Each structure stands twice: as C-alpha cells, then as structure tokens.
Amino acid sequence: MAYFIDTERCVGCGACRFACLFHIPKPDEFKTKYKISATACCGCGQCENICPNDAIHPLPDHKPRLRLTIDRSLCTGCGKCSVVCHANAAIGEKDQPHLIIQEKCFRCGMCSRVCKDGAIMVEYGA
C-alpha cells in the first residue's frame, strides 16, 4: 500500500516530506521534485493530505486503513506497538493489554507490523 507523486504537478516544496513521520518522500536527483518509494511507504496518506498541488495519489491497489484496534484478549502488553507509534495513540501499561486512541491514530499501520501476538486488527476501506 503506497502513494506516488505526479511529477507533472509536484513543485518540490517538500510539504510531503515534512508531513511524513518516516521521511519517505525524497528529492529527485535534480532536487526539484519529490518521489516516494512504494516499498517504504506505509500508506497512511499524511503526505496526500498536506500536498498543496494535489500531486500525491494512492497507487491503484491501495486500500486505506479505516481503523486499527487492539484485541485486548490477545494483547500481552509487550509495548512494541507503543514504541513504534509516532502519534502516541497506542498506550498501555507493561504486561497489561494496550489500546489505540482513535482520535490520535493516523492509521500508518506500524503497530500492526510489529505485533507478534496478532492482537492488532486492521479494518480496510474499499
């Protein structure tokens, strides 16, 4: 799941890099426009939301994450989700089931990537 930058519309302002907590958008070889590595992009869409020129779009196979939740019966409280969460949305005490604060979560999916217990449920849109 990733986004791409339409180089015809990109003016190289760097807003996408600023918005991306993982700094995935990188300047091209001429440093005049930006590009996104499809394999590195987590698909959260923060770059698309901030682009002033509507130059960033999801790839055709992209399915947006609508919601991430933790099944508290499966969560062991390891805390890996809270360590990788840049939004501080995954919270909890060590060795206790964690939860995701929906108002803070921007659905990057990093928590689900590190959860070895299968406790994080991802709901996708169409």
N, C-alpha and C positions, 0 to 999 in steps of 0.2 A: 504494500500500500504506500503510495508515494504521490508526490506532486511534481510538476515540471514547470519551468519558466519559459514563456513565449518570448523569445529573444527579440521579436519584432516590437513588442510592447515594453520590454524592460529598458529602463533608462539608467540603470546602475546606481540607484540611490542607496541601496543597502538596507532598506527597511526590513526586508525579509530576513536578512542575517541578524539584525537587531532583535526581531521578534522570535527567532528560533533559539530556544534554550540550549539546543545541541549544536548550534553554529554550523548547520549543514549547508545552507547556501554559501557558495564560494564564488569569488570573482573569476571571470574567464581569463584566458591568457593575456588579453589586452587590458584587463581591469576596467572594462567599460560596461559590462553586463554581468549578471549573476547566473549561476546554474545550480541545480540540485541533483545530488547523487541519489538515484532511485533506490539503491540498496541501503543507503544510510538513513534515508528519510523515514521517520516513524509514522507519518501520515496524520499528524494532529491538526494541520490546517492553520496554524497560527500565522504562517507566512502569507497565506492566501488572504486572510482577514485584514492584514495590515498593508498589503501592496496598494499603493495609490494609483497604479496604472492598470489594474486588473490583468496583470501579466502572469499570474500564478494560478494553475488549474490542476485538479486531480487527474492522475492517469486513468484511462478508461476502466481498468479493473479495480479501481479504488472503491472500497466500501467504508463509509465514515463510521467511526465508533460513536454510538449514541450514549452509551453509559458503561461504566466499569463498576462492578460491585464485588465485595468480598463475601464469600460464603463462610460465615463465622463458624460453621460446624467443621469446615475443612482447614481453616486457618490455624497454624501452630504458633503464631506470634513471633516468627523469626525476625521480622522487621526489615527484610530485604526490600519490600515494597516502599516503605517509608524512606529508606536510604536513597533510592533512585528517583523518588518523586520530587521534581523541581517545583511543583506547585504547593508542596506541603499538604496535599489532600489525603494521603494515606497516613493514618495515625493509629496509635495504639501503644499499649504497654508491652514490654518484652514478655514473651511466653503467654500472652493473652491475645485473643482474636482481635485483629485490626479492623478498621473500616475506612471507607473512602468518603470524604466530604464532597458531595456532588457540586456544590457551589464553587469550590476551589479547583476541581479537576478539569483539565482541558483536554483529556482523553488522548494523551500521547501513547498510552499502552505500555510504557516501560515497566510498570508494576507487573503486568501480566507476563512479560518476558522473563522476569526474574523469579516469579513464584514457582517453586518446585513442588508445592503441595496441590496445585491445581485449584486453589481457592478463589482465584480472581476470575469472575465471569465477565465476558465482553458481549455487549449487545450491539449488533451492527445495523446500520440503515441500508436502504436499497441503493 
